[in-house]
Amino acid sequence: DSFDILGDGVKELLVGRDDGMLEIYTFESADNPVLHYDHALSESIASIQGGCVGKDGYDEILACTYSGWLTGLTTEPVHREGGSGEELKLSKEMQSKISSLRNELEHLQMKVLQEREKYQQSSQSCTAVSSVPAFSVNDKFMLNKDDASYSLILEVQTSIDNVLVQVGVVL
């Protein structure tokens, strides 16, 4: 995507790569783009977009990863500076929102515990049937022309314990 994330009136180039690198390139000179910022994510980036999403006046970059996670980078300052001994005061609305989120979190934790217990009971019964869930696999098999080797890249939404590679050679 191209978006003016720096607010200087010139659009920057936003790049999301298969290896999980998110990069921002500026065009300081007309010849070549210059890498201004990069951030590594843990999985490949499927889509990237710049815009104002969360708070007016603060631009953001959203990246969607292979497994569907959204990651956002914002220009909003993370920390507020305060004088010595100054306390951060929250509005009634913010306190209410925090309380609501805490209640929702507690409710979800209880629900997870109940479902986990239900699963444990059903998996230990003599009539339990287990099945392996289906996972989509993002794979790439590329030839490196420089050293005549192949690279196999596998990406799954769960941990990979073993990879079996079988090669048949025909002479």
C-alpha positions as a Markdown table, in Angstrom:
| # | Residue | x | y | z |
|---|---|---|---|---|
| 1 | Asp | 0.0 | 0.0 | 0.0 |
| 2 | Ser | 1.1 | 3.6 | -0.2 |
| 3 | Phe | 0.1 | 6.0 | 2.5 |
| 4 | Asp | 1.4 | 9.2 | 4.1 |
| 5 | Ile | 2.1 | 7.7 | 7.6 |
| 6 | Leu | 4.8 | 10.3 | 8.4 |
| 7 | Gly | 2.4 | 13.2 | 7.7 |
| 8 | Asp | 4.9 | 15.1 | 5.5 |
| 9 | Gly | 2.6 | 15.2 | 2.5 |
| 10 | Val | 4.5 | 12.5 | 0.6 |
| 11 | Lys | 3.1 | 8.9 | 0.5 |
| 12 | Glu | 5.4 | 6.2 | 1.9 |
| 13 | Leu | 5.5 | 2.7 | 0.5 |
| 14 | Leu | 4.1 | 0.1 | 3.0 |
| 15 | Val | 5.4 | -3.5 | 2.3 |
| 16 | Gly | 4.3 | -6.7 | 4.0 |
| 17 | Arg | 6.5 | -9.7 | 3.2 |
| 18 | Asp | 6.1 | -13.5 | 3.3 |
| 19 | Asp | 8.8 | -13.8 | 5.9 |
| 20 | Gly | 6.8 | -11.5 | 8.3 |
| 21 | Met | 8.7 | -8.3 | 7.7 |
| 22 | Leu | 6.7 | -5.1 | 7.6 |
| 23 | Glu | 8.7 | -2.3 | 6.0 |
| 24 | Ile | 8.1 | 1.4 | 5.4 |
| 25 | Tyr | 10.0 | 3.1 | 2.6 |
| 26 | Thr | 10.3 | 6.8 | 2.0 |
| 27 | Phe | 11.1 | 8.6 | -1.2 |
| 28 | Glu | 13.7 | 11.2 | -0.1 |
| 29 | Ser | 15.3 | 11.3 | -3.5 |
| 30 | Ala | 13.7 | 10.6 | -6.8 |
| 31 | Asp | 16.1 | 7.7 | -7.5 |
| 32 | Asn | 15.6 | 5.0 | -4.9 |
| 33 | Pro | 13.3 | 4.4 | -2.0 |
| 34 | Val | 14.9 | 4.4 | 1.5 |
| 35 | Leu | 14.0 | 2.0 | 4.3 |
| 36 | His | 12.6 | 4.2 | 7.1 |
| 37 | Tyr | 11.2 | 1.6 | 9.5 |
| 38 | Asp | 10.8 | -2.2 | 9.8 |
| 39 | His | 9.0 | -4.5 | 12.2 |
| 40 | Ala | 9.2 | -8.3 | 12.3 |
| 41 | Leu | 6.0 | -10.3 | 12.8 |
| 42 | Ser | 5.9 | -14.0 | 13.6 |
| 43 | Glu | 4.2 | -15.2 | 10.4 |
| 44 | Ser | 3.8 | -14.1 | 6.8 |
| 45 | Ile | 1.8 | -11.0 | 6.0 |
| 46 | Ala | -1.1 | -11.5 | 3.7 |
| 47 | Ser | -2.3 | -7.9 | 3.5 |
| 48 | Ile | -1.3 | -4.4 | 4.6 |
| 49 | Gln | -3.2 | -1.1 | 4.6 |
| 50 | Gly | -2.5 | 2.4 | 6.0 |
| 51 | Gly | -5.2 | 4.8 | 7.3 |
| 52 | Cys | -6.9 | 6.2 | 10.4 |
| 53 | Val | -8.7 | 3.5 | 12.2 |
| 54 | Gly | -8.5 | 3.7 | 16.0 |
| 55 | Lys | -8.3 | 7.4 | 17.0 |
| 56 | Asp | -8.8 | 10.6 | 15.0 |
| 57 | Gly | -5.6 | 12.4 | 14.3 |
| 58 | Tyr | -3.3 | 9.3 | 14.6 |
| 59 | Asp | -2.5 | 7.3 | 11.4 |
| 60 | Glu | -2.0 | 3.6 | 11.6 |
| 61 | Ile | -0.8 | 0.6 | 9.6 |
| 62 | Leu | -2.8 | -2.6 | 9.7 |
| 63 | Ala | -1.3 | -5.9 | 8.7 |
| 64 | Cys | -3.3 | -9.1 | 8.3 |
| 65 | Thr | -1.2 | -12.3 | 8.8 |
| 66 | Tyr | -1.6 | -15.7 | 7.2 |
| 67 | Ser | -3.6 | -17.1 | 10.1 |
| 68 | Gly | -5.9 | -14.1 | 10.2 |
| 69 | Trp | -4.4 | -12.0 | 13.0 |
| 70 | Leu | -4.6 | -8.3 | 12.7 |
| 71 | Thr | -1.6 | -6.3 | 13.9 |
| 72 | Gly | -1.7 | -2.5 | 14.1 |
| 73 | Leu | 1.1 | 0.0 | 14.3 |
| 74 | Thr | 0.1 | 3.5 | 15.3 |
| 75 | Thr | 1.6 | 7.0 | 15.4 |
| 76 | Glu | -0.2 | 7.7 | 18.7 |
| 77 | Pro | 2.3 | 8.1 | 21.6 |
| 78 | Val | 2.2 | 5.1 | 23.9 |
| 79 | His | 3.2 | 6.9 | 27.1 |
| 80 | Arg | 1.9 | 10.2 | 28.5 |
| 81 | Glu | 4.4 | 12.4 | 30.2 |
| 82 | Gly | 3.4 | 13.7 | 33.6 |
| 83 | Gly | 5.0 | 15.9 | 36.2 |
| 84 | Ser | 6.5 | 14.4 | 39.4 |
| 85 | Gly | 3.8 | 13.1 | 41.7 |
| 86 | Glu | 1.1 | 13.7 | 39.1 |
| 87 | Glu | -1.5 | 10.9 | 39.0 |
| 88 | Leu | -3.3 | 9.8 | 35.9 |
| 89 | Lys | -7.0 | 10.5 | 36.3 |
| 90 | Leu | -9.5 | 8.4 | 34.3 |
| 91 | Ser | -12.9 | 9.7 | 33.2 |
| 92 | Lys | -16.1 | 8.0 | 34.4 |
| 93 | Glu | -16.6 | 6.7 | 30.9 |
| 94 | Met | -13.1 | 5.2 | 30.8 |
| 95 | Gln | -13.5 | 3.6 | 34.2 |
| 96 | Ser | -16.8 | 2.1 | 33.1 |
| 97 | Lys | -15.2 | 0.7 | 30.0 |
| 98 | Ile | -12.3 | -0.8 | 31.9 |
| 99 | Ser | -14.8 | -2.4 | 34.4 |
| 100 | Ser | -16.9 | -3.8 | 31.5 |
| 101 | Leu | -13.8 | -5.3 | 29.8 |
| 102 | Arg | -12.7 | -6.9 | 33.1 |
| 103 | Asn | -16.1 | -8.5 | 33.6 |
| 104 | Glu | -16.1 | -9.7 | 30.0 |
| 105 | Leu | -12.6 | -11.2 | 30.5 |
| 106 | Glu | -13.7 | -13.0 | 33.7 |
| 107 | His | -16.8 | -14.4 | 31.9 |
| 108 | Leu | -14.7 | -15.7 | 29.0 |
| 109 | Gln | -12.1 | -17.3 | 31.4 |
| 110 | Met | -14.9 | -19.1 | 33.2 |
| 111 | Lys | -16.4 | -20.3 | 29.9 |
| 112 | Val | -13.0 | -21.6 | 28.8 |
| 113 | Leu | -12.6 | -23.5 | 32.1 |
| 114 | Gln | -16.1 | -25.0 | 31.7 |
| 115 | Glu | -15.4 | -26.1 | 28.1 |
| 116 | Arg | -12.0 | -27.5 | 29.0 |
| 117 | Glu | -13.5 | -29.5 | 31.8 |
| 118 | Lys | -16.3 | -30.7 | 29.5 |
| 119 | Tyr | -13.7 | -31.8 | 26.9 |
| 120 | Gln | -11.7 | -33.6 | 29.6 |
| 121 | Gln | -14.7 | -35.6 | 30.7 |
| 122 | Ser | -15.8 | -36.5 | 27.2 |
| 123 | Ser | -12.3 | -37.5 | 26.1 |
| 124 | Gln | -11.9 | -39.9 | 29.1 |
| 125 | Ser | -15.2 | -41.8 | 28.5 |
| 126 | Cys | -15.1 | -45.2 | 26.8 |
| 127 | Thr | -17.3 | -44.0 | 23.9 |
| 128 | Ala | -15.1 | -41.0 | 23.1 |
| 129 | Val | -14.2 | -40.6 | 19.4 |
| 130 | Ser | -11.1 | -38.5 | 18.6 |
| 131 | Ser | -10.5 | -36.9 | 15.3 |
| 132 | Val | -7.5 | -34.8 | 14.0 |
| 133 | Pro | -8.6 | -31.4 | 12.9 |
| 134 | Ala | -7.9 | -30.2 | 9.4 |
| 135 | Phe | -5.3 | -27.4 | 9.1 |
| 136 | Ser | -4.7 | -25.3 | 6.0 |
| 137 | Val | -1.0 | -25.3 | 5.0 |
| 138 | Asn | 0.7 | -22.3 | 3.4 |
| 139 | Asp | 3.6 | -23.9 | 1.4 |
| 140 | Lys | 6.2 | -22.7 | -1.0 |
| 141 | Phe | 8.8 | -24.7 | -2.9 |
| 142 | Met | 11.4 | -22.4 | -4.6 |
| 143 | Leu | 14.5 | -23.1 | -6.6 |
| 144 | Asn | 17.5 | -21.0 | -5.6 |
| 145 | Lys | 19.3 | -20.5 | -9.0 |
| 146 | Asp | 22.6 | -19.4 | -7.4 |
| 147 | Asp | 23.4 | -22.7 | -5.7 |
| 148 | Ala | 20.9 | -25.0 | -7.5 |
| 149 | Ser | 19.1 | -25.9 | -4.2 |
| 150 | Tyr | 15.4 | -25.9 | -3.3 |
| 151 | Ser | 13.8 | -24.2 | -0.3 |
| 152 | Leu | 10.7 | -25.6 | 1.2 |
| 153 | Ile | 8.7 | -23.2 | 3.4 |
| 154 | Leu | 5.7 | -24.6 | 5.4 |
| 155 | Glu | 3.4 | -22.5 | 7.5 |
| 156 | Val | 0.6 | -23.9 | 9.6 |
| 157 | Gln | -1.7 | -22.4 | 12.3 |
| 158 | Thr | -0.3 | -24.9 | 14.9 |
| 159 | Ser | 3.2 | -26.1 | 15.9 |
| 160 | Ile | 4.9 | -28.5 | 13.5 |
| 161 | Asp | 6.5 | -31.4 | 15.3 |
| 162 | Asn | 7.8 | -33.4 | 12.3 |
| 163 | Val | 8.3 | -32.9 | 8.6 |
| 164 | Leu | 8.8 | -35.9 | 6.4 |
| 165 | Val | 10.3 | -35.3 | 3.0 |
| 166 | Gln | 10.4 | -38.1 | 0.5 |
| 167 | Val | 12.3 | -37.6 | -2.7 |
| 168 | Gly | 12.2 | -39.8 | -5.8 |
| 169 | Val | 15.0 | -39.6 | -8.2 |
| 170 | Val | 14.6 | -40.9 | -11.8 |
| 171 | Leu | 17.8 | -41.5 | -13.8 |
